[in-house]
Amino acid sequence: MNFGNWNVTENSITWNGGGSNSFVIPKESLTAIRKNKDNEELYDWIQKATDQDWITQNDLFDLNFAFVYAAAIFGSDFNYDTFDASLAEQYDQLDSEDEDE
C-alpha cells in the first residue's frame, strides 16, 4: 500500500520518491524506541526520518500514516502515547526549522 512517496510492504516501509535518496524502515525494528532530552520515549524511525533534510514536511506526514498502518499489519507493539510524543517532537523540530528560515 502506498502513502504518498512511501510504500508499505510485508517487510518494510520504503521510500519511493525517486532520486538517489533511500530510506527503509525494516519490519523488525519499526517500533524501536529512543528517548528525548526530557526522557520521553519516542519512535526512533519517526525521529530519524524527521532528521533527514531531503524528506519534506508532506512526506513526513505521509510517513506518519504509513507508520501506523504498518504497525497494524506487522502486528507491532504500538503505543499511541509514544506515537503522540514522537509527533509532538517532530512538529517542534519542524517549527524550529521554519523559524530558522
N, C-alpha and C positions, 0 to 999 in steps of 0.2 A: 504494500500500500504506500502511496506517495503522499507526502505532506510538503507542498512546495518543492524545494530542491532536495528533500530528504526522502529516502526510500527505506521502509521498514521491511526487512526480510525475515526469514525464520531464524536467522543467526545474528542479526546486527541492525543498526541504523547506519546508513551510508549516505554521504554527501554525493549528490548527483547534479551539482550546479555547473559542471563544466570547468574548463580551465585546468590549471596544473595543481590546484588545491585538492587535498584529500583529508577526509575526516571520517573515521569509522568508530562506532561505539559497539563493542562486542556484547553479545547477549549475556555472557558470564559476568561481566563487570558493570552492567548497566546501572545498577543502584549502589555502586561504590560510594563511600562517604568520605568527606573531608570536613574539617572544622574551620570556621572563620575566626576572625580576631576576637569575637565575642563568645567563642566556644560553642556556637550553634552548629548543628550538623547540617551539611549541605550535600546535594548530589554532585559528586566530583565532575562528571561529564558535562553537566549543565554549566559549571564554572569554567571548565576547560574550553568549551565552545565560546562562552562569553569573552574569554581572554583572546580569542583569535581576531585580529584586526580585519581580516578579509570576510568574516561572516557578518552580514548586515543584520540590522535590528529585525527586519521582516523575516529573515532566515532563522534568527534565534526564536522568534515567536512560533514559527512553523516547527522548529525542533522541539519546543516545549510540548506541543500537541503530539508529535511523533513519539516523544519520550513516554508520555502517559499511555498511549496506545501500545507501544512496545512492551512496557512493563506489564500490561494486562495480558497480551498474547504470549509473552515469555513466562508468565507466572512468577514474575519477580516479587520480592518482598518490598512492596511500595508503601511509603508512608506520606500521607498528604501534608502533614506538618513539616516534614523535611523538604518536600517539594515547594511548599509555600515559602519557606525560609530561603530556598535556593532561588526562587523567582524574585523575592524581595532583594536579595543580594545582587542578582542580575540587573534589576531595574535601577538600583542605586549606582551600580557601575556605569550603566548606560547614561543615566542622568549626569553623572560626573564627567563623562566623556563629552556630552553635549555642551556642558558649561565650559569645558576647556577649548571648544572650537570657536 
